Amino acid sequence: MDVVSLYDTPWRGLPDAPLLEALDHEGWTLVSRDVNTIPEFVKARLAAGLTHGGVIYADSKRLRQSDVRGLIRRLVAFVEKHGHED
């Protein structure tokens, strides 16, 4: 599992729709705290017959935004549990 900050990619600052398209093209999954706008763009892609690389929503209430290690530990646990699923 590779974890890359969006800030370390050429996609930094992209609006949600083109970002989802770029991540889908690369086969990458987005980890986001944005439960307000990202779901709408995901629904729109699916309604248009498009795919996406996947989205995992990080719970801001349970995990501080500054706790990157905690987020990565939870991602590893998630992948170990669900990595075989499509």
N, C-alpha and C positions, 0 to 999 in steps of 0.2 A: 504494500500500500504506500503510495506516495502522497504526501500532503504538501501542497504548495499554496502560499498566500496569493490571493488575487493581486495584491499590491506588487508582487514580484513577477508579474506576467505582462505581456503587451495589452491585455484586456482590461487593465486597470482603468476605471472611469467609464467603461462601456455602459450604456443603458441596459436594463434587464433583458429585453427581447434579443438584441444581438449577442449579449453575453451567453444566454441560454443556447443560442444557435452555435456559437463558437465552442462551448463546452460539449455540446452534443457531437459536433464534428470530431472533436478530440477523444470522445468517449469518457469524459471526466464527469464526476458528480459534484454538484455544488453543495457546500455546507453553508447555510445561511441562518441568520436570526430573523430575517425579514419574512414575517408571516402575513404581511399586509399586501404587498404587491407581487412578490414572486409567484404565489399560487395562481394569481390571475393570468400571468404570462404562461405558466405551465399549462393551465386549462386551455388557453387560446392555441398553444402549439398543438395540443392533442386534438382539439376540435378541428384544426386545419389539416389533420392527418399527419402531423409531424411528430417526431420523437424528441426525447431529451435525455441527457446523460444521467439523470437522476437528481433528486434534491433531498437533502437531509436537513431538517430544521433543528437548530440548536436551541434549547430551552433557556431563555435569558433569566427566567425566574430561578432555575436550579443551578446555573453555571454563570459565574461572573464573566463578563466580556474579556477581562484581562487574564483569565485562567486558561491559557492556551494549552498547557500540559494536560489539564483536566479534560479539555475538549478532545485532545488527541487520544487520551486513554479511553474515553467513551467511544470514540470512533473505532478504535481497535476492537473494543469489546463488541460493538455493533457488527463490524465486519466478520469477526469470528463467529458470531451467532447467525448472521443473515447473509454472509458472503456467497453462499451457494445458490441463493435465490435469484431469479431473473427479475 
